[in-house]
Amino acid sequence: MTRHRAVAGGALIVAAASVAAWSLAYPQGSLTATLVRAVADCAAVTTLGLAVVPMLDVDRYRGELIDRATAPLAAAGAVWLLAELTRQVVSAAQAAAVPVTRLGVQTSVDFAVHTAAGRAGLFSVVAAAVCLAAVAAPRTAPMNVVVAGVAAVGVAARPLTGHFAESALGGLAVALHTVAAALWCGALAGLVLTVEHRGQWARVLPRFSQLSLVCVATLLAGGVVGAAVTLDSPAELYATGYGRLLSAKIVVTVVLIVLARRNRTMWLPAARTHRATAVVSRSRSRTELAIMAVALALAAALAVTG
């Protein structure tokens, strides 16, 4: 029940943040495209995180987290696949300038095969399908590594089109930025969905903290380069829908880094020495994850804003 509440709460936050992000970009953005992309991205991030989290535990107890991650991994993979298929249809309809209800099969196939955005989307669909199918295979540590790798590639596929299609540097920067953010957010989501006991938090939280440091440094560097490539002047940060979204995402990212720093100096030492209860650890992780969900929704809106 607690896990279900966390998922329901996260879904509400993503929906509300998507609407807020669309309003910031209006009239440049699309609410439908933003919502679909936000759901797909959050599901992909969660899939990646659930594959990564068991690697944060020691060998002796890793199997327990792998078992606990199986059901939510299957659910996240299914949502990711469905959302990616929906996103393909919505994107094809937008490219053809027709309503979704009038989109033909041939038009959808042409979009998926003959456009960069369609091929990237198809790649993400395949990645989601592979991750979902992998749940039926024996749940071992090597299989988890495979799922994590496939999920990471699927997450990175979409950003290489759109705003950064013509810039090799910008595309590489935003791909690294996206994968780092997905690892950071996804691993925390995985902790919320799988870790229960104080002893587990004591083992996995220090390793998550080390991972998050690398992720934050990478996403900051990639984000700065990506923004430099995309924006022509600082005035665009408030004068355009894309710039307003980027400004909001920067603010949320700063809040996240401050909170992560506070957790590293207060929560981490307490958890490592078994002084923080599982309830406290779950509460802190959910608070940080809620802010991450807002950041992911803003990132989704950025990706679909012209």
BELFEN-V260978 format. One line per field, one symbol per residue. psi: psi as a letter, one per 20 degrees, with the letter a starting at -180 (. if undefined). burial: I if it has 16 or more other ideal C-beta (glycine too) atoms within 10 Angstrom, else O. A space follows every 10 residues. Layout:
# BELFEN-V260978
psi = ???
burial = ???
This chain:
# BELFEN-V260978
psi = ggghgggggh gggggghggg gghhipjhrp gghggghggg ghgggggghh hhghiirrhh jhhghgghig ghgggghggg gghggghggg gggghilqqh ijprghgggg ghhjqghghg hhghgggggg hghhhirpnr ghhhgggggg ggghhiggii achjhjoggg ggghgggghg hggggghggh ghihpgqhhg hhghghhhgg ghgggggghg ghgggghhhg phqhhiiiiq gghhggghhg ghgggggggh gghhhggghg ghjkiprhgg gggghhghhg hhhghhhghg hghjp.
burial = OOOOOIIOOI OOIIOOIIIO IIOIIOOIII IIIIIIIIII IIIIIIIIII IIIIIIIOOO OIOIIIOIIO OIIIIIIIII IIIIIIIIII IIIIIOOOOO OOIOOOOIOO IIOOIOIIOI IIIIIIIIII IIOIIOOOIO OOOIOOIIOI IIIIIIIIII IIIIOOOOOI IIIIIIIIII IIIIIIIIII IIIIIOOIOI IIIIIIOIIO IIOOIIOIIO OIIOIIIOII OOOOOIIOOI IIIIIIOIIO OIIOOIOOII OOIOOOIIOI IOOOOIOIOO IIOIIIOIII IIIIIIIIII IIIIIO
